[in-house]
Amino acid sequence: RAPVLRWKAGTGMGYFVQIANDVGSPVFQAAKNYPDVSFASSALFHALVTASLEQGFVPSVLRAQDATIALSVHGPKGGRISIALVTSELAAGQTRDLEAELHWRMGVVYRGALLIAGGELLRRQPVEPLRRLLSQRLAPIVANVMAEEPLPGMGARVPRLGLALCGTAVEWLACSRHADAALDGLLACLPAGSRAGGGGLAPAGALAVLAWRGRALAATPAWQRLSAMDRALLLSLAEEVGPGSFERPGRSWALEEVDRLWLPTAGAGSMHATGAGGASEAEALRPHGVRLQPSHFSETSASARPQQYRLLSVRLFPSTDALGDPRSIEACASCCDWMGTSSGTTTASSHDAAAGPLAGIDQPPSPAEVACFQAEEVSLVFSLLEPEVGEPGSPALAGSPHPANSEAASGTSADDLFASAELCGEKLQDLWRGLGSGDGGESLLRCSSGDLIAAVLVHEASQDTILLPSPVHRCTQLPWTCLGRQRKAAAARRLLYWIHALPQLSLQRSQQYICCETYAVGAVRREDGVHCWGIVDLDLDPDWQGGPLGEETAGGAGMASLAEKPDGRTSPDDGRACRVLSLVAELMQRLPRSSDLRT
């Protein structure tokens, strides 16, 4: 029978993020599905932080039944900034695990502020300049680090991972030779007067990336040598460039050229914390009064002095020729199953609806309408990072080929990037034709004893992550009516929820599982630091009887780590747990050992 898809979004998840200066004045606020924060609430956060710092600690996590409050403080006395995060998303799980999740996100917000404002400006704390700067540029980063809410009518968008997962930074799409060739061609076609083109620097020497919906498709070696967190922050900024759309009304052309970005952010944190460069990553970025285990900061590595950079980003849309005839695109397997089941069955209510004033709403879209949706679906962002012209004697960023005193070089503009895309049209068309084609990694999910619906791969060392199957989805159905897209989005959201709710994998906890009424999730850590989280739909397995996919039923769920269970003790979920863990383990065995998760 065809699967029944009923994703229940509930009342929605809300959050509130605030950055305040040393005297408690807010310099940045962002909220979603959250009431306006009063002055009393802001003052309460500041009073709580000030009183606790006098005692040498900060109350990092405060829990309620349906929400969590987290606080962190950075910088020296007189130049401190405090970050308050209130969210209903992270309300389940052990407090120790929630503390790590929340401080990871507040650390992202802090490093985003360092990227945008720099350490010196955060020390001086001019209120109005800080408010203007952070309100324009920090909001996209905050929206990216908080999980995307599954709103109705939003096209069943597969949520981004990356910064939303504790310990990860950049989400990649599977390796594609067309993407690498397109990026090389874009850099080679840049005008000769620009610093990234015409001088033998492209493609290896330029700091450039090609991305799809905030996920990296291809990047130059110089870009990949940047800090993982810095790369993720830049991708978050670049993703919001371009014209507003139905799903992304907040996009702006103003982000095509973003100047005066401070990199590396660890060096900017050193300037904020100590007034000089060279401090260790832990001294520069670790919040006051909190000791998290495990720590994501190095105690020994000295941070480089920050340098100012400018980020150029353009959104590229495919032509009609690149997309091909919309009628040639096939329906995905889930839609084919549904259409085969429902063909020839027409109820009286549907006849009544067809006779009403909204009769055309159920009609199939025209080829032109499908082409518009597909063009938005596969639009790409081409980004180029280069030092500011006239940057005074600061040392160049590690991995950058440009000298610090490059005043003679002319700056590249967004128009140069568009011109390069025009000259590189054939390679981009090959990329657009290949984007979403193939199985998107689904063959890896087919195991000898069953199939996984989806899997998330995480690499501890590189902080990279990949979702299988690919989030790129092409189908004849419109996004909000495609059952395959809904199914893929539901599986990804469930994995994201349980990765947040369950303890993190480590040397002491190498595997764990959770069994719900309609699905099971298993996770395995390999000795080389690669994690794999997989989800199995119990409803589609004939050996397991359960409800339809989409019914979230938390009751009756069991969670355990098999390594921690006493000998001789069993539970009703042991059979399901062993099976989902065996599927995840089989997938891990087929993955080659490599430092590059993308390949």
C-alpha positions as CSV (number, residue, x, y, z in Angstrom):
1,R,0.0,0.0,0.0
2,A,1.1,3.6,-0.6
3,P,2.6,5.2,2.5
4,V,0.5,7.8,4.3
5,L,2.5,11.0,5.0
6,R,1.2,13.2,7.8
7,W,4.0,15.3,9.2
8,K,2.6,17.1,12.2
9,A,4.4,20.4,12.8
10,G,2.5,21.2,15.9
11,T,2.6,24.8,17.2
12,G,6.1,25.4,15.8
13,M,9.4,25.9,17.5
14,G,10.3,29.4,18.7
15,Y,13.6,31.0,19.7
16,F,15.0,34.3,20.9
17,V,18.6,35.4,20.7
18,Q,20.0,38.5,22.3
19,I,23.5,40.1,22.5
20,A,24.0,42.8,25.1
21,N,27.0,44.9,25.9
22,D,28.7,45.3,29.3
23,V,26.0,47.6,30.7
24,G,23.1,45.5,29.6
25,S,22.0,47.4,26.5
26,P,20.9,45.1,23.7
27,V,23.0,45.5,20.5
28,F,21.3,42.6,18.6
29,Q,18.0,40.7,18.9
30,A,16.5,38.0,16.7
31,A,13.3,36.1,17.3
32,K,11.0,33.6,15.6
33,N,7.6,32.5,16.9
34,Y,8.4,34.3,20.1
35,P,6.7,37.2,21.7
36,D,8.5,40.6,21.9
37,V,11.0,40.6,24.7
38,S,10.4,43.4,27.2
39,F,13.0,45.6,28.8
40,A,12.4,43.8,32.1
41,S,13.4,40.4,30.5
42,S,16.6,41.9,29.0
43,A,17.5,43.5,32.3
44,L,16.8,40.3,34.1
45,F,19.3,38.4,31.9
46,H,22.0,41.1,32.5
47,A,21.4,41.2,36.3
48,L,21.7,37.4,36.4
49,V,24.9,37.4,34.5
50,T,26.4,40.2,36.5
51,A,25.6,38.7,39.9
52,S,26.9,35.3,39.0
53,L,30.2,36.6,37.5
54,E,30.9,38.2,40.9
55,Q,30.8,34.6,42.3
56,G,33.0,33.3,39.5
57,F,30.4,31.4,37.4
58,V,27.6,31.8,34.9
59,P,24.3,29.9,35.1
60,S,24.7,28.4,31.6
61,V,21.4,26.5,31.3
62,L,18.0,27.1,32.9
63,R,15.3,24.6,32.0
64,A,11.5,24.8,31.9
65,Q,8.9,22.3,30.8
66,D,8.8,23.4,27.2
67,A,11.8,25.8,26.8
68,T,15.4,26.2,27.7
69,I,17.4,29.4,28.5
70,A,21.1,29.5,28.0
71,L,23.6,32.3,28.8
72,S,27.2,32.9,27.9
73,V,29.7,35.8,28.5
74,H,32.8,36.7,26.5
75,G,35.4,39.4,26.7
76,P,37.2,41.4,29.4
77,K,35.5,43.6,32.1
78,G,34.4,46.8,30.5
79,G,34.1,45.1,27.0
80,R,32.0,42.1,27.9
81,I,29.2,40.9,25.7
82,S,26.6,38.5,27.0
83,I,24.5,36.2,24.8
84,A,21.1,34.9,25.8
85,L,19.4,32.1,23.9
86,V,15.8,31.0,24.6
87,T,14.5,28.1,22.6
88,S,11.7,25.5,22.6
89,E,13.6,23.3,20.2
90,L,16.1,21.9,22.6
91,A,13.9,21.0,25.5
92,A,14.3,17.2,25.7
93,G,17.3,15.2,26.9
94,Q,19.8,15.3,29.7
95,T,20.9,18.7,30.9
96,R,24.6,18.0,30.3
97,D,23.9,17.2,26.6
98,L,21.6,20.2,26.2
99,E,24.3,22.4,27.7
100,A,26.8,21.3,25.0
101,E,24.2,21.8,22.2
102,L,23.2,25.3,23.4
103,H,26.8,26.5,24.0
104,W,27.7,25.2,20.5
105,R,25.0,27.5,19.0
106,M,25.9,30.5,21.2
107,G,29.5,29.9,20.2
108,V,28.4,30.2,16.5
109,V,26.6,33.4,17.3
110,Y,29.6,34.8,19.1
111,R,32.0,33.9,16.2
112,G,29.5,35.4,13.8
113,A,29.7,38.7,15.7
114,L,33.5,38.5,15.6
115,L,33.4,37.9,11.8
116,I,31.1,40.9,11.3
117,A,32.3,43.4,13.8
118,G,35.8,42.3,14.8
119,G,37.4,42.1,18.3
120,E,38.3,45.7,18.6
121,L,34.8,47.0,17.9
122,L,33.4,44.5,20.4
123,R,35.8,45.8,23.0
124,R,34.9,49.5,22.4
125,Q,31.2,48.7,22.2
126,P,29.7,51.7,20.3
127,V,26.0,50.9,20.6
128,E,24.5,52.3,17.5
129,P,27.3,51.2,15.0
130,L,27.1,47.7,16.5
131,R,23.4,47.6,16.3
132,R,23.4,48.6,12.6
133,L,26.2,46.2,11.7
134,L,24.8,43.2,13.5
135,S,21.2,43.7,12.5
136,Q,22.2,43.7,8.8
137,R,24.6,40.7,8.7
138,L,24.2,38.5,11.8
139,A,20.5,37.6,11.3
140,P,21.3,35.1,8.4
141,I,23.8,33.3,10.6
142,V,21.3,33.0,13.5
143,A,18.6,31.7,11.2
144,N,21.0,29.1,9.9
145,V,22.2,27.8,13.3
146,M,18.6,27.4,14.5
147,A,16.7,24.4,13.1
148,E,14.3,25.2,10.3
149,E,10.7,24.8,11.2
150,P,8.5,22.6,9.0
151,L,5.9,25.2,8.1
152,P,3.0,24.1,5.9
153,G,3.3,25.2,2.3
154,M,7.1,25.7,2.4
155,G,7.8,22.9,-0.1
156,A,8.7,20.2,2.4
157,R,12.2,21.7,2.5
158,V,14.9,19.2,3.7
159,P,16.5,20.9,6.7
160,R,20.1,22.0,6.6
161,L,22.5,20.3,9.0
162,G,25.9,22.0,9.3
163,L,25.9,24.6,12.1
164,A,22.6,23.2,13.5
165,L,24.4,20.1,14.7
166,C,26.7,20.3,17.7
167,G,30.3,19.6,16.5
168,T,29.7,20.1,12.8
169,A,30.2,23.1,10.6
170,V,29.9,22.6,6.8
171,E,27.3,20.3,5.1
172,W,28.5,18.9,1.8
173,L,26.7,17.4,-1.2
174,A,28.2,14.3,-2.6
175,C,31.3,14.7,-4.7
176,S,30.5,15.7,-8.4
177,R,33.0,16.1,-11.2
178,H,30.6,18.5,-12.9
179,A,30.7,20.8,-9.8
180,D,34.5,20.8,-9.6
181,A,34.7,21.5,-13.3
182,A,32.2,24.3,-13.1
183,L,34.1,26.0,-10.2
184,D,37.4,25.7,-12.1
185,G,35.7,27.2,-15.1
186,L,34.2,30.1,-13.2
187,L,37.5,31.1,-11.7
188,A,39.4,30.7,-15.0
189,C,36.8,33.0,-16.7
190,L,37.2,35.8,-14.2
191,P,38.4,39.1,-15.8
192,A,42.2,39.4,-16.0
193,G,42.1,42.6,-13.9
194,S,40.7,40.9,-10.9
195,R,42.9,39.5,-8.2
196,A,41.4,36.0,-8.5
197,G,41.7,35.7,-12.2
198,G,44.2,36.2,-15.0
199,G,47.3,35.9,-12.8
200,G,47.7,32.2,-12.5
201,L,46.0,32.0,-9.2
202,A,42.9,30.2,-10.3
203,P,41.7,27.8,-9.4
204,A,44.0,26.5,-6.6
205,G,45.0,29.9,-5.2
206,A,41.6,31.6,-5.0
207,L,39.3,31.4,-1.9
208,A,36.1,30.3,-3.7
209,V,33.2,28.0,-3.2
210,L,30.1,26.9,-5.1
211,A,27.1,26.1,-2.9
212,W,23.5,24.9,-3.2
213,R,21.1,26.0,-0.5
214,G,23.8,26.6,2.1
215,R,25.5,23.2,1.3
216,A,29.0,23.2,-0.3
217,L,29.2,21.6,-3.8
218,A,32.8,22.4,-4.7
219,A,35.5,24.5,-3.1
220,T,39.1,25.4,-3.8
221,P,42.0,24.0,-1.7
222,A,42.6,27.5,-0.3
223,W,39.0,27.7,0.9
224,Q,39.1,24.3,2.5
225,R,42.2,25.3,4.5
226,L,40.1,28.0,6.3
227,S,38.7,27.1,9.7
228,A,35.7,24.9,9.4
229,M,33.6,27.3,11.5
230,D,34.7,30.3,9.4
231,R,33.7,28.5,6.2
232,A,30.3,27.7,7.6
233,L,29.7,31.3,8.7
234,L,30.6,32.6,5.2
235,L,28.3,30.0,3.6
236,S,25.5,31.2,5.8
237,L,26.0,34.8,4.7
238,A,26.2,33.9,1.0
239,E,23.1,31.8,1.1
240,E,20.9,34.9,1.7
241,V,22.0,36.7,-1.4
242,G,19.7,37.2,-4.3
243,P,16.0,38.1,-4.9
244,G,13.4,37.2,-2.4
245,S,11.4,34.1,-3.0
246,F,8.3,32.4,-1.6
247,E,10.4,30.3,0.7
248,R,13.2,32.9,1.3
249,P,11.6,36.3,1.5
250,G,14.6,37.7,3.5
251,R,17.1,37.4,0.7
252,S,18.8,40.6,-0.3
253,W,21.0,41.9,-3.1
254,A,22.9,43.9,-0.5
255,L,24.8,40.8,0.5
256,E,26.4,40.5,-3.0
257,E,29.4,42.5,-1.7
258,V,30.0,42.2,2.1
259,D,33.2,44.1,3.1
260,R,35.2,44.3,6.3
261,L,34.8,40.7,7.5
262,W,37.4,39.7,10.1
263,L,39.2,36.4,9.5
264,P,40.1,34.2,11.2
265,T,37.4,34.6,13.8
266,A,39.7,32.9,16.4
267,G,42.1,35.8,15.9
268,A,39.3,38.3,16.3
269,G,38.3,36.6,19.5
270,S,41.9,36.9,20.7
271,M,41.7,40.7,20.0
272,H,38.4,40.9,22.0
273,A,39.6,38.8,24.9
274,T,43.2,40.1,25.3
275,G,43.5,43.1,23.1
276,A,46.2,41.4,21.0
277,G,46.6,38.4,18.7
278,G,48.3,35.1,19.6
279,A,46.1,33.8,22.3
280,S,45.1,30.2,22.3
281,E,41.8,29.2,20.7
282,A,40.4,28.3,24.2
283,E,41.5,31.6,25.7
284,A,40.0,33.5,22.8
285,L,36.7,31.8,22.4
286,R,35.7,29.9,25.5
287,P,32.9,31.6,27.5
288,H,33.5,32.7,31.1
289,G,32.5,30.5,34.0
290,V,31.7,27.4,31.9
291,R,33.7,24.2,31.5
292,L,32.2,22.0,28.9
293,Q,33.3,18.4,28.3
294,P,34.4,17.6,25.7
295,S,35.8,21.0,24.7
296,H,35.9,22.0,21.1
297,F,38.7,24.5,21.6
298,S,42.4,23.9,21.4
299,E,44.5,24.9,24.5
300,T,47.8,25.1,22.6
301,S,47.4,26.5,19.1
302,A,48.0,30.3,18.9
303,S,45.5,32.2,16.8
304,A,46.6,34.3,13.9
305,R,46.1,38.0,13.8
306,P,42.8,38.8,12.0
307,Q,42.8,40.4,8.6
308,Q,39.9,42.2,6.9
309,Y,38.3,40.4,3.9
310,R,35.4,41.0,1.5
311,L,33.0,38.3,0.4
312,L,31.5,38.5,-3.1
313,S,28.5,36.2,-3.8
314,V,26.1,36.0,-6.7
315,R,23.1,33.7,-7.2
316,L,23.1,31.9,-10.5
317,F,19.8,30.6,-12.1
318,P,19.8,28.1,-14.9
319,S,18.5,28.8,-18.3
320,T,15.6,26.9,-19.9
321,D,18.0,24.9,-22.0
322,A,19.9,23.8,-18.9
323,L,16.8,22.6,-17.2
324,G,15.5,20.8,-20.3
325,D,11.9,20.0,-21.1
326,P,9.9,19.8,-17.8
327,R,7.9,17.0,-19.3
328,S,11.0,14.9,-19.6
329,I,11.5,14.8,-15.8
330,E,10.1,11.7,-14.2
331,A,8.1,11.5,-11.0
332,C,9.9,10.2,-8.0
333,A,9.2,6.7,-6.8
334,S,6.9,7.8,-4.0
335,C,4.8,9.9,-6.3
336,C,4.7,7.1,-8.9
337,D,3.4,4.6,-6.3
338,W,0.8,7.1,-5.1
339,M,-0.3,8.0,-8.7
340,G,-0.5,4.3,-9.5
341,T,-2.7,3.6,-6.5
342,S,-5.0,6.6,-6.9
343,S,-5.4,6.5,-10.7
344,G,-9.0,6.1,-11.8
345,T,-10.4,6.8,-8.3
346,T,-12.4,10.0,-8.2
347,T,-14.8,10.8,-5.4
348,A,-17.9,12.9,-5.4
349,S,-16.2,15.5,-3.3
350,S,-13.5,16.0,-6.0
351,H,-16.2,16.5,-8.6
352,D,-17.8,19.1,-6.5
353,A,-14.5,20.9,-6.0
354,A,-13.8,20.8,-9.7
355,A,-17.1,22.7,-10.3
356,G,-16.3,25.5,-7.8
357,P,-14.4,28.8,-8.3
358,L,-11.1,27.1,-7.4
359,A,-11.4,24.4,-10.0
360,G,-7.9,25.2,-11.5
361,I,-6.1,24.7,-8.3
362,D,-6.1,20.9,-8.7
363,Q,-5.0,21.1,-12.3
364,P,-1.4,20.0,-13.2
365,P,1.0,22.9,-13.5
366,S,2.0,24.2,-16.9
367,P,5.5,23.6,-18.2
368,A,6.4,27.3,-17.7
369,E,5.3,27.1,-14.0
370,V,7.3,23.9,-13.5
371,A,10.3,25.6,-15.0
372,C,10.1,28.5,-12.6
373,F,10.0,26.3,-9.6
374,Q,12.8,24.2,-10.9
375,A,15.0,27.2,-11.6
376,E,14.6,28.3,-8.0
377,E,15.1,24.8,-6.8
378,V,18.6,24.4,-8.4
379,S,19.9,27.9,-8.2
380,L,23.5,28.1,-7.1
381,V,25.6,30.6,-5.1
382,F,29.1,31.4,-6.3
383,S,31.2,33.0,-3.6
384,L,34.7,34.5,-3.8
385,L,36.7,35.7,-0.7
386,E,39.6,38.2,-1.1
387,P,41.5,40.5,1.2
388,E,40.5,44.1,1.4
389,V,42.4,46.4,-0.9
390,G,44.9,48.5,1.0
391,E,44.9,46.2,4.1
392,P,47.8,47.6,6.1
393,G,50.7,45.3,6.9
394,S,48.6,42.6,8.7
395,P,49.9,39.1,8.0
396,A,47.9,37.2,5.4
397,L,45.4,34.5,6.4
398,A,46.8,31.1,6.4
399,G,46.2,29.5,3.0
400,S,45.7,32.8,1.2
401,P,48.1,33.5,-1.7
402,H,47.5,37.3,-1.7
403,P,50.1,39.6,-0.1
404,A,48.8,41.8,2.7
405,N,49.9,45.0,0.9
406,S,48.0,44.4,-2.3
407,E,47.0,48.0,-2.9
408,A,47.9,47.8,-6.6
409,A,45.5,45.0,-7.3
410,S,42.1,46.0,-8.4
411,G,39.2,44.6,-6.4
412,T,36.8,42.1,-8.0
413,S,33.1,43.0,-8.2
414,A,29.9,41.0,-8.3
415,D,29.6,42.0,-11.9
416,D,32.8,40.2,-12.6
417,L,31.4,37.0,-11.1
418,F,28.2,37.3,-13.3
419,A,30.4,37.9,-16.3
420,S,32.4,34.8,-15.5
421,A,29.2,32.8,-15.2
422,E,28.2,34.0,-18.7
423,L,31.5,32.8,-20.1
424,C,31.3,29.5,-18.3
425,G,27.7,28.7,-19.3
426,E,28.4,25.2,-20.8
427,K,30.0,23.8,-17.7
428,L,27.3,25.3,-15.5
429,Q,24.6,23.7,-17.7
430,D,26.3,20.3,-17.3
431,L,26.2,20.8,-13.6
432,W,22.5,21.8,-13.6
433,R,21.6,18.8,-15.7
434,G,23.5,16.5,-13.4
435,L,22.2,18.1,-10.2
436,G,19.6,15.8,-8.7
437,S,20.3,13.0,-11.3
438,G,21.4,9.6,-10.2
439,D,20.4,7.9,-7.0
440,G,21.8,10.6,-4.7
441,G,23.5,8.0,-2.5
442,E,20.4,5.8,-2.1
443,S,22.3,2.8,-3.2
444,L,24.5,3.1,-0.1
445,L,21.3,2.8,2.0
446,R,20.3,-0.5,0.6
447,C,21.8,-3.1,2.9
448,S,21.7,-6.9,2.8
449,S,19.1,-7.2,5.6
450,G,17.0,-4.2,4.8
451,D,17.0,-0.5,3.7
452,L,17.6,2.7,5.6
453,I,15.4,5.7,4.8
454,A,18.1,8.2,5.4
455,A,21.5,8.6,7.1
456,V,23.7,11.4,8.4
457,L,27.5,11.1,8.3
458,V,29.6,13.3,10.5
459,H,33.4,13.5,10.7
460,E,34.8,14.6,14.1
461,A,38.1,16.0,12.8
462,S,37.0,18.0,9.8
463,Q,33.5,18.9,11.3
464,D,31.9,18.1,7.9
465,T,28.6,16.4,7.5
466,I,26.6,14.8,4.6
467,L,23.0,13.7,4.4
468,L,22.0,10.6,2.4
469,P,20.1,10.5,0.2
470,S,20.9,13.8,-1.4
471,P,18.6,16.7,-0.3
472,V,18.4,17.7,-4.0
473,H,15.1,16.3,-5.2
474,R,13.6,16.6,-8.7
475,C,10.1,15.4,-9.5
476,T,7.2,16.3,-11.9
477,Q,5.1,17.2,-8.9
478,L,5.2,20.6,-7.3
479,P,7.3,20.8,-4.1
480,W,4.4,20.9,-1.6
481,T,2.6,17.9,-3.3
482,C,5.6,15.6,-3.9
483,L,5.4,12.6,-1.5
484,G,9.0,11.7,-2.1
485,R,10.2,15.2,-1.0
486,Q,7.9,15.0,2.1
487,R,9.2,11.6,3.0
488,K,12.8,12.8,2.7
489,A,12.2,15.9,4.7
490,A,10.4,14.0,7.5
491,A,13.2,11.5,7.8
492,A,15.8,14.2,7.9
493,R,13.9,16.2,10.6
494,R,13.5,13.1,12.8
495,L,17.2,12.3,12.5
496,L,18.0,16.0,13.4
497,Y,15.7,15.8,16.4
498,W,17.2,12.6,17.8
499,I,20.8,13.7,17.2
500,H,19.9,16.7,19.5
501,A,18.0,14.7,22.1
502,L,20.3,11.7,22.5
503,P,23.8,11.9,24.1
504,Q,26.7,12.5,21.7
505,L,28.7,9.6,20.4
506,S,32.2,9.3,21.9
507,L,34.9,6.8,22.8
508,Q,32.8,5.8,25.8
509,R,29.5,5.6,23.8
510,S,30.2,4.1,20.4
511,Q,26.6,3.1,19.6
512,Q,23.0,3.9,20.6
513,Y,19.5,3.6,19.4
514,I,15.9,4.8,19.8
515,C,12.8,2.9,18.9
516,C,9.5,4.7,18.3
517,E,6.1,3.4,17.2
518,T,6.7,3.9,13.5
519,Y,10.5,4.1,13.1
520,A,13.8,3.4,14.7
521,V,17.0,5.4,14.8
522,G,20.5,3.9,15.3
523,A,23.9,5.5,15.6
524,V,27.4,4.0,15.4
525,R,30.8,5.7,15.8
526,R,33.8,4.3,14.0
527,E,37.3,4.4,15.5
528,D,38.5,7.0,12.9
529,G,35.9,9.5,14.3
530,V,33.2,9.1,11.6
531,H,29.7,8.9,13.0
532,C,26.7,7.5,11.1
533,W,23.1,8.0,12.2
534,G,20.5,6.0,10.3
535,I,16.7,5.8,10.4
536,V,14.5,2.8,9.5
537,D,10.8,3.0,8.8
538,L,9.0,0.2,10.6
539,D,5.8,0.6,8.7
540,L,7.3,-0.3,5.3
541,D,9.1,-3.4,6.7
542,P,6.7,-6.4,6.5
543,D,8.4,-7.9,9.6
544,W,7.5,-4.9,11.8
545,Q,3.9,-3.7,12.2
546,G,3.5,0.0,13.0
547,G,1.6,3.1,12.1
548,P,2.0,5.3,9.0
549,L,5.1,7.4,8.5
550,G,4.5,10.9,9.8
551,E,2.7,10.1,13.0
552,E,5.1,11.2,15.7
553,T,4.4,9.0,18.8
554,A,6.9,9.5,21.6
555,G,5.1,7.1,23.9
556,G,6.6,3.7,24.1
557,A,9.9,4.8,22.8
558,G,13.0,3.1,24.3
559,M,16.5,4.4,24.3
560,A,19.7,2.7,25.3
561,S,23.3,2.0,24.5
562,L,23.8,-1.7,23.9
563,A,27.2,-1.5,25.4
564,E,25.8,-0.3,28.7
565,K,23.1,-2.9,29.2
566,P,23.8,-5.5,31.9
567,D,24.2,-9.1,30.7
568,G,21.1,-11.1,30.6
569,R,18.7,-8.1,30.5
570,T,16.4,-7.8,27.5
571,S,13.6,-5.5,26.4
572,P,10.9,-5.6,23.7
573,D,12.9,-3.2,21.6
574,D,16.1,-5.3,21.5
575,G,15.2,-7.0,18.2
576,R,14.5,-3.7,16.5
577,A,17.6,-2.1,18.0
578,C,19.9,-4.9,16.9
579,R,18.5,-4.7,13.3
580,V,18.8,-0.9,12.9
581,L,22.3,-0.9,14.4
582,S,23.3,-3.8,12.1
583,L,22.1,-1.8,9.1
584,V,24.0,1.3,10.2
585,A,27.1,-0.8,10.9
586,E,26.9,-2.4,7.4
587,L,26.7,1.1,5.9
588,M,29.8,2.1,7.8
589,Q,31.7,-0.9,6.6
590,R,31.1,0.1,3.0
591,L,32.4,3.6,3.6
592,P,36.1,4.0,2.8
593,R,38.4,5.5,5.4
594,S,39.3,8.9,4.3
595,S,40.0,12.3,5.9
596,D,37.6,13.9,3.3
597,L,34.1,12.9,4.1
598,R,32.8,14.4,0.8
599,T,34.7,11.9,-1.4
